[in-house]
Each structure stands twice: as C-alpha cells, then as structure tokens.
Amino acid sequence: MENKIINYLKFKNVDGFFISKPQNVRYISNYTSDDAYLFITEKGNYFLTDPRYTEQAQIECPNYTIINWREKGKTIAESVKFIIENLNIKSFLFEGDYVNYNMAEEFKSFGLESIGVTGVVESFRSIKTEDEINKLRVACQIADRAFERIIKDIRVGITEKELASKLSHYMVMEGADTKPYGNILISGTRTSLLHGIPSNKTIEYGDFVLMDYGCGYKGYLSDMTRTVVVGKATKEQREVYSIEMQMVEDSKAAMIAGAKATDVYEASIKAIKNTKYFPYHYNGIGHGIGLFVHEIPFMGPRSTEILQENNVITIEPGIYIPNWGGVRIEDQILITKDGNECLTSSIRELIEL
C-alpha cells in the first residue's frame, strides 16, 4: 500500500504524506491499535506513536522506522518536524479533514509547503482487494448468524437495551472483533428514527423492531438491517414492508459496474414514487463500507459516483413515518464483473414473532 502513496507523491511532486486518520493508518500499515500516525516518503516510512504502543508497532510494522513522538517533541507536529529536518523535506501533504486546527498551524510554522488534501487514501480503499472482500464476507456471515440468535430473544417485555446488548454479545461469540461499533435496536414508533439509540423502552405487542447493526472481523465491517414485527402485522405494516422490500430489490438490480449512483437511486424510488409514503423515504440509500462503516461511494440523488468492480456498498432505502414507525432492510453488496453478490443472507421477508 505504501507504493500507492509514493506513486501519488511523485505524481503530485511532493516529498511526504502525513497520515493520521485511524482507518487509513491501518489500511496502509496493517497496525491494529491506537495512537498511530504515518509519515510516508520515498526515502523511508515512519510510524509515530507513544510508549504504550511502540512494541506492538515494531511487531506489526517491521518496515517502518518507529518513533516515540513523546521523546522527539512535546507534540506530534514537532516529531513530524524532526523527520522533515532529517530528510530535508521541502513539501508534504496532510489529511485536511482529520488534522485539527492547532496541528495545521504548527505545520504552517515549519516554513515549508504543507498541503491539506482529502479523500486520497479513501479513493484507494474504495476498491477492495481479494483479502479485504474475504474479511468483509466473514463479517457479514457473523452478523447473519447473530440475527438467527437474536430473533429468538425478541418478545414482549424485554427492553431495547437488553436486546442490543445480547446482539453485540452474539456477534463476539460468533467470531467478531471484541471492539464493537454502535448498533441500532429500536422498536414501536421509535423505528421512524433513522439513527435511534437503544433505550429502556420495553417491546410491546404489535411493535416493529428495527435492528441496524454489524461487526468487525479483523477490522473490516458488516452493516445490515432487518425489521420484524412482534405479533401479527397490521395491514398497513404489511403494505409499508412490501414497498420497502421492492425498493431494496429494485436497487440491487441496478447495482452493476459502470452504473451511476444516481441511477441506483432512481431505481430505489420506483416502488414508492406514486404512493402516499413517498414523502417518508430517505434520500441516502447506501454507502461504501470497509475499515469504516461509511465510506465512498455514497449513494443518493446528488451523488457523482460511478460504481466500480470490487466496490462493497450497503443498500438501505427506508421508509420513516413520524409517530407511526419505520421499516428498513439493508444488505451489503459486492459489485462484481458481471453484476453483484449480496454478502448478507438473512431472510428479508416479513417475520412475525
């Protein structure tokens, strides 16, 4: 991965690249813990961390010069200056969307060209390697197995928080990384909240229960959503769920290499466009996923993205009706040479518990 960065530096005619976003650090260096910064140059690659992690960095990143930034300066920027002076660097890039104001000001004080850029490493990450795809596939399989377990626990009287805790536990027991990211498990009228937080609300008869969740496997993430009903679904619940299912299937059919993200969006609204529920759909219908849960390409009516082979993208058009509830089905899709592959396999038909 370092070679990609060095080739980019040559193309831009700059000497170095300071990388601080954790997912980008991991992508390039394979380092798996915290407090990590990279400085990539054609003359050598440097890994900055503090004393808690120097041993781990030496094990995981043998091709880097490991620098304890607390020894080289009072700040990380001062340690970067130490590298710059040693290598006679004249210009360098940094991640403008992740470096804070104070650090950027310190970089300016060096008296050389420091250039903020965005999306450079992310553009590399959007096209997954075979190894990355395999890890994403396993993460999805773990989430699928957790779904089979959690639906046995959903019942009247149990709280959203209890179910969310069980769901996280099941994913770890099924092989997920032990460092989970935020999962959504909400019920009843609260299912209209696109990113609702699990609460102490108890599950009631007739509730929708919406689970938007995933896990990491060796750092790579799954993200899926399923919505079930506790008890017998009403006519309107069935109607909304049926439209949602069709929206997801129509979206998937349009997800091929070379397709515009806007074309996928247009496909996603065919089933809802001429119904009373159209005002309640959400425009953000999906996103890339990998080491971070929301990556490029992003899917929606204003997206300029073109789908490419080996993108891995979630598809999740949803219907959210305030004070009534919402339905979302979300799958994780690999764009292939000849179409796509759905990496999540849990049942999509309406489940009544």
Secondary structure, DSSP 4 states (H G I P E B T S, - for coil): -HHHHHHHHHHHT-SEEEE--HHHHHHHH---SSS-EEEEETTEEEEEE-TTTHHHHHHH-TTSEEEEHHHH-SSHHHHHHHHHHHHT--EEEEETTTS-HHHHHHHHTTSSEEEEE-SHHHHHHTS--HHHHHHHHHHHHHHHHHHHHHTTT--TT-BHHHHHHHHHHHHHHTT--SS----EEEEGGGGG-TTPPP-SPBP-TT-EEEEEE--EETTEE--EEEEEESSPPPHHHHHHHHHHHHHHHHHHHH--TT-BHHHHHHHHTTTTTTSTTGGGB-S--EEE-SSSSSEEEEESTT---B--TT-EEEE--EEEETTTEEEE-BEEEEE-SSSEEE---S--SPPB-
